[in-house]
Amino acid sequence: MGLLDGQVAIITGAGTGIGRHAALMFAEEGARLVLAGRRIEPLQEVVRLISSKGGSAVAKSTDLEDGDAASALGAWTLAEFGQVDILVNNAGHSSRVRSIKYVGPEEWESVFRVNVEGVYRLTQSVVNSMLQRKCGTIITVSSYAALHPGLLGGSPYSAAKAASYNMMRGINAELNAGGVRACTILPAEVDTPILNNRPLIPDAEARATMMMPEDVAAAILLCATMPGRTIIEEIVMSPTQPRDRTHDLEVAAHKGAPSE
């Protein structure tokens, strides 16, 4: 018997990094999974791995930057499975230009479409079903940058992740009495593909100090498997060992400057 037997879960950004590890952990606990992301090939690879171990998962290519597509993902899942017990809003997107002085509106809006609009539209598409069944868990991977904004995460990313964090807090204030609980994970540096969009891409030495995606995935699983009577409202995670990020911040401060 798995802790998630009979439950249906949507996980976004499930082809790589945190989402991939969360999908594998959820499958081991018996969840039926809808795995979403832009690129279908990595998702299908995760589905094959889960299926080879007797699990249940389907891949859905979804651009979470498109609000209508995000909403359609929830609607499709409800039509296909009849319920959504757990939603993991894991897909994230950061800007290449980090400074408020230089970031352009196109990049700013792109970050907000994925981290805020996509989260809002997908969550809204399943939350009424959760309320009808009087149970449901929504887990959103925000960021340490939501609490400690700055150049490392960047102005748009920090602001967007703060918005998603407060969205989850608002859900708890409004919907806990209806059986819906929202959990926010706020991790600092994790060695995932999103680091490749930084102005200064961390080298192997820097990555060796960071958390690994499975660390955050374990926190997601904890939130999902907690008895319905209990909610983990937020988990703040950071690497045990600090690292010198002076050069990272210097590069980020000038990325996108007119003289660059």
HELIX and SHEET records of a PDB file:
HELIX    1   1 GLY A   17  GLU A   28  1                                  12    
HELIX    2   2 ILE A   40  SER A   52  1                                  13    
HELIX    3   3 GLY A   67  PHE A   81  1                                  15    
HELIX    4   4 PRO A  105  PHE A  112  1                                   8    
HELIX    5   5 ARG A  113  GLU A  117  3                                   5    
HELIX    6   6 GLY A  118  ARG A  133  1                                  16    
HELIX    7   7 TYR A  144  ALA A  146  5                                   3    
HELIX    8   8 SER A  155  LEU A  175  1                                  21    
HELIX    9   9 ASN A  176  GLY A  178  5                                   3    
HELIX   10  10 PRO A  193  ASN A  197  5                                   5    
HELIX   11  11 ALA A  204  ARG A  207  1                                   4    
HELIX   12  12 PRO A  213  THR A  225  1                                  13    
HELIX   13  13 THR A  246  HIS A  254  1                                   9    
SHEET    1   A 7 SER A  56  SER A  61  0                                        
SHEET    2   A 7 ARG A  32  GLY A  37  1                                        
SHEET    3   A 7 VAL A   8  THR A  12  1                                        
SHEET    4   A 7 ILE A  86  ASN A  89  1                                        
SHEET    5   A 7 GLY A 136  VAL A 141  1                                        
SHEET    6   A 7 VAL A 180  PRO A 187  1                                        
SHEET    7   A 7 GLU A 234  MET A 237  1                                        
END                                                                             
